[in-house]
């Protein structure tokens, strides 16, 4: 199994994704805890990818979860 790192994110109503360093930062920034989502991102992407690549991974992950639920 691939090692992952949890990345905190919020999906905005317009579909964009806001990444947060961690849960404490998100809460300090005024993020509603009910909207905060922890996404398991492959450690390789976190270590070697750009913020844009991490954001795209998180957005794709959240979209796939929404399709699975609906």
Secondary structure, 3 states (H helix, E strand, C coil): CCCEEEEEEEECCCCCEEEECCHHHHHHCCCCHHHCEEEEEEHHHHHHCCHHHHHHHHHHHHHHHHHHHC
